[in-house]
Amino acid sequence: MLEKLINILLVEDDEVDIMNVKRAFKKVNINNPLYLASNGIEALAMLRSKNGQPPQVPTQRRLILLDLNMPRMGGIEFLQELRSDPQLRGTPVVIMTTSNQDQDRVEAYNLNVAGYILKPVTFNNFVDMMATLNKYWLLCEIP
């Protein structure tokens, strides 16, 4: 089953949301490696090679869970940068946000996100969402 593991980069600045993702992963036995970045600048650095060193997040089987509202570089700005980089543009991204703004949703889909999910209010709904996402990832053929 190791070949099915997906390297997940969670780009999130809210400690409670980070904790909820970790707890939900544990509760539904998601064993994918989880990398954390607190903003878009940090995330890009983790995805890119530097000084001949491999990136922190392995290049194979990557998925990004992205919040939109973050300091320094927000989610839409990060997506624009990601999609303009030939090495990173094909990386699947799922938006996980509290933003229910139509403009954010339209902009995100115009930048080829794989999904746009509103963060659930309750932890149990959060767990259900993570379990559903995990089933979806297992079905997807991510290179």
N, C-alpha and C positions, 0 to 999 in steps of 0.2 A: 504493500500500500504506500510505501515511501514515494514511489513515482507519481502518486496522485497528490502529494503535499504541495500546497501553494504558498509561496512566500508573500505574506500579506503585510503591506505597509499601511499602518493607521496614521493618517495625518489629522491630528486632533489636538486642540489646546485645552480642552476642558477635562480636568482630572477625574470628575465624576463619570463622564462619558467613557474615558479610557478604562476606568475601573469596571464599568458596566460591560464593556466589550470583553475584557479579560474574564470577568465572572461568567458571562454568557458562554464564552468559548469553553470554559471549564465545565459548566453545567451540561452542555450538549456534546462534550467530548470532541471538540474541534482541536486537533493537534497541529495545525499548520503553524509554522514559525511566524511570530508576530513581531514586527519592527515598529517603533514609534518615532514620529516626528511631530513637533509642536507647531510647525508652520510650513508654508510652501518652500521657503529658502532651505530649511533644514532637510525637507523631503527630497528636493532636487539633489542636494549634496549626497544624500544616502543612496540615490539611484545612479549617480554618475561615478565613473572611474576617476581616480585622482592620483597624479604622479605615478602612473603605471600600476597602481594598486587596484584590485577589483572593488566594485562598489560594495557598500555595507549590505545592501539588499541584493541577493543573488539575481543574476539577469534572467534565469529560466523560471518560468511559471510564477510570474509576479501578478499581484492584484493590489490595487490601491483603494482603500476606504478613505474617502475624503470629506472633511467638514468644509463648509464654505466660509464661515465667519471666524477668521483667525487674524492675529496680529502679524505685522511685518509683510507677509504675502498671503492674501486670502485664497480661497479655493479656485475662483474663476481665473484669477491671475496665474495661479499655479498651473491650471489646466492649459491656459494659453501658451505658457512656457513649455510645458510637457509636449504638447501637440506640435510645437515648432521645432523640437529637437528630433532629428532623424533617428537617433539611437533609442529614444523613449516614446515616440509618438504612438506606437502600437500597444502600449501598456493599458490593459483594461482598468477602468476607474468606475467605482460605484460611489455616488454622492450619498452621504449619510448626514443629514442636516436638520436643523429646526426651521430653516427658511422655507416658507410655503409661498414665496413670491414667484409669480408666473415668470417674471423677467429672469430670475435665477435659473429656473427650470429650463426655459427656452435656451438661454445662453449655454447651460451645461450640455444639453442635448446637441446643440450646434457644435460643441467641442467633442462630440462623439463619446459621451459617457455610456457605460453599459447599463446604468440604472440610476434612478434618483429616488431615494428613500427618505421619508420623514422619520426622524427619531421618535420612537414610541415613548409615551409618557411613563408607562409602568415597566418595571424590570421584567415581569413575566412576558409582556409583549415584546420586549427587547430580546429576550431569550428565544421566543418563537421566531422573530425576524432573523436572528443569527442562524438558527437551525435551518430555516428555509434557504437562506443564502448559501449555507454549507452544502445542502443538497444540490443546489444549482451549480456551485463550483465543481462538485464531483462529476456532474454531467457534462460540463464544458470541457472542451479540448483546448486548454491554455498552453501555448508553446513555451 
